[in-house]
Amino acid sequence: MKQHTVTDSPYGPLTLVADDGVLCGLYMTEQRHRPPQGTFGPRDDTPSGFGEAQEQLKAYFAGELKEFTLRLELTGTPFQQSVWDRLRQIPYGETRSYGELAEALGNPGASRAVGLANGRNPIGIIVPCHRVVGANGGLTGYGGGLDRKQRLLAFENGTALF
């Protein structure tokens, strides 16, 4: 059974979605590819419902957590899941290009497909799709908006606070 809650963040409200108690979505307001609100299930604002996810997000935004340890349910194609697994391997404060991810997946010509899978990431921030940049290091698309991507990267690099 799906349920959701909304939690505050320095980047605006975040909608957390769980299916049978396992986090399966983290969406920002006005996020591209955000599923319809009706698919999130009823709202649950009890502390036990999303407590661990909210605590880890709070620690991340405070600069105290560099790697999330939440159990996640990522639903997508096998290729998307392989990209999302690779995203979770990008260290805090570092970036990779779409081409580097494609190379790491053993398919150097798949940078465009990596970008499409990256854009469909259902659990932003925790699965750090914001850490993927263009081949020249420039910021390219981000489902949560380029401003948020820039701010998240600056935060992780210690060059800016919220």
Rosetta blueprint (number, residue, H / E / L):
1 M L
2 K E
3 Q E
4 H E
5 T E
6 V E
7 T E
8 D L
9 S L
10 P L
11 Y L
12 G L
13 P L
14 L E
15 T E
16 L E
17 V E
18 A E
19 D E
20 D L
21 G L
22 V E
23 L E
24 C E
25 G E
26 L E
27 Y E
28 M E
29 T L
30 E L
31 Q L
32 R L
33 H L
34 R L
35 P L
36 P L
37 Q H
38 G H
39 T H
40 F H
41 G L
42 P L
43 R E
44 D L
45 D L
46 T L
47 P H
48 S H
49 G H
50 F H
51 G H
52 E H
53 A H
54 Q H
55 E H
56 Q H
57 L H
58 K H
59 A H
60 Y H
61 F H
62 A L
63 G L
64 E L
65 L L
66 K L
67 E L
68 F L
69 T L
70 L L
71 R L
72 L E
73 E L
74 L L
75 T L
76 G L
77 T L
78 P H
79 F H
80 Q H
81 Q H
82 S H
83 V H
84 W H
85 D H
86 R H
87 L H
88 R L
89 Q L
90 I L
91 P L
92 Y L
93 G L
94 E L
95 T L
96 R E
97 S E
98 Y H
99 G H
100 E H
101 L H
102 A H
103 E H
104 A H
105 L L
106 G L
107 N L
108 P L
109 G L
110 A L
111 S H
112 R H
113 A H
114 V H
115 G H
116 L H
117 A H
118 N H
119 G H
120 R L
121 N L
122 P L
123 I E
124 G L
125 I L
126 I L
127 V L
128 P L
129 C H
130 H H
131 R H
132 V E
133 V E
134 G L
135 A L
136 N L
137 G L
138 G L
139 L L
140 T L
141 G L
142 Y L
143 G L
144 G L
145 G L
146 L H
147 D H
148 R H
149 K H
150 Q H
151 R H
152 L H
153 L H
154 A H
155 F H
156 E H
157 N H
158 G L
159 T L
160 A L
161 L L
162 F L
